[in-house]
Amino acid sequence: MAVVGIVMGSDSDMAVMSKAAKVLDDFGISYEMHIISAHREPDVFFEWAKGAEARGIKVIIAGAGMAAHLPGMCAALFPLPVIGIPMHTTSLGGRDSLYSIVQMPSGIPVATVAIGGGMNAGLLAVKILAVSDPALLSRMKDYLKDQKEAVEAKDAKLQETGWQNYSK
């Protein structure tokens, strides 16, 4: 049974949303992923969002560009956490999406990551789920330790070779 719902309004969002899915795969978290347009098929969207809790979804990751209504509408219909991912847009570089998601009215919160921040959305979902799952929390701690060690190894290499001779 899926515990995370990933939803996007267009397949053009797939490159970003797949980064969230990859993180969930890496942590062994089940999810469902859909392309549903809140504007073009509102009945389908309402049914999906309203039924998410009954399907076992604990967190929704919603990506949207331009008007960016998908994350906010998820938050209005779904009683558990929603993470919004603003998509880069050609007209305003994603600032339109970011503002639409982050400026939700009082009472309808959406956790918002950076423009195109699929990986961080996936990691935030893992951290939310880890609050009540000790094994998942342990895996997150291991992930953070691995990140720290990777940076330390890069610094050690820099100190050893100097910046002029440093190569990745």
N, C-alpha and C positions, 0 to 999 in steps of 0.2 A: 504494500500500500504506500502510495506517495505521501510524503510529509511536507514537501515544498512544491508549490505551484509556480511555474515560470510562464509568464504570458507576455506576448508582444503584439503590437498592432499590425505589423508588417514583416514579411520575410527579409526586408532590408535591414532589420534589427538583429538578424541571426548571428552575425559575426560577434556582436557584443554579448548577446544573451547566451551564446554557447560557452563563453568564458565562465559564466556563473554555473552552467551545467557541468563544466569540466571540474570545477572546484567541488561540487557536490559529488560527482563521480569519484574523485580522489579521496573524499572522506567517507564514501560508502553510504551516502544519503540518497534515498529514493525521491524521485520527483516526477512530475508530469509537465510537459511543455506544450504550449499551444500558441497558435497565431489566431487572435480574435480581435476584431476591430470593434471598439466600443461605439464608433460612429456609424460604421457600415452594417453592423449586425448587432444592434443593442440587445435584442432578445436573447441571442446566444451568449453574449457577454454577461448579462444579468443572471442567467441560469448558471453559468460557470462560476461566477464570483459568489453568488448566494449559496451554491451547493458545495463550495470548497471545504468548509468546516466539516460538513457531514461526510465528505470523502476522506477525511483524515488529514487534510492540509493544515499545517501549523504556521507556515510563513509563506507569503506570496512575494515573488520578485517580479515586478512589472516594469517593462521598458517602454518608453514612448518618446516620440519626437514632436516637434512643433507645438501643437496645442496641448499635448502631453496629458490627456485626461485619464488614460488607463490606470496609472497608479492611484490617483485620487479617487476614482470611482471604485477601485478595488477596496480602498480603505473605508469608503462610505458603506460598502456592502458586507465586508468581511471583518469579523470582530477581533482578529489576531493581527500580528505585525505584518506590515507591508513595506517592502523596500523598493524605492523607485530608482530607476536608472534613466537619466536624461540622455537622449541620443544626440549625436552631432548632427546639425542641420546645415545645409548649404547657405540658407538665407542669413542666419544669425549665429552660426557656429555652435549651436546647442544651448546658447544662453536662454533662448525662448523656452526650450524644454526644461532647463534647470529651474528657471523662475516659476514655471507652471507647476512643477512638482514640489519644490521646496516651500512655496508660498501658499500652503493649504490653509483653509480657514480653521479657526480654533475648534477643537473637538474632533478633527479628522486628520490625525498625524500620519505622515508618510516619512519613514527614514529615507534619506536621499544620499546617494553616493555621487561621485564625480561624473561629469559628462563622459559617457562610454565606459563607466566603471563596473563592467560585468564581473570581473574577478573579485573586487571588493564586495559587491553585492552577495556573491556566493559565500565569501568568508564571513560576512555579517550574518547571513542566514545560519551558518554553522555555529557561530558564537551564540546566537539566540537559542538554537536547539540545545547547545551544550549546557545551558543553564540547568536543565533537568536531566542530563544524560552524562554521568560521570565518565563513561568510556569515551564518548565523543569529546568531552573536555580534555581528557588525557591526550587524545590524538591532536587536538588543537595546540596543547602545550608543546607537544613534540614538533609540530609544524613551526611554531614560533621559535623553538630552540634551533631547528634546522636553518631558519632564516638568519638568526643571529650568527651561527657558525659560518654560514656562507659569506656574510659580510666580513667577519673576522679573517677568514681565509683570503679574501680579496685584499684586505688591508695588509696582511702579512706579505702577500706577493708584491704589493706596491712598495712596502718598506724594503723588501729584498732587492727588487729590480730597479726602483726609481721610476718616476713617471715617464721619463723619456723612453724607457725600454718596456713599459708595461703594455701587455696585450691580453685581451680577454681569453 
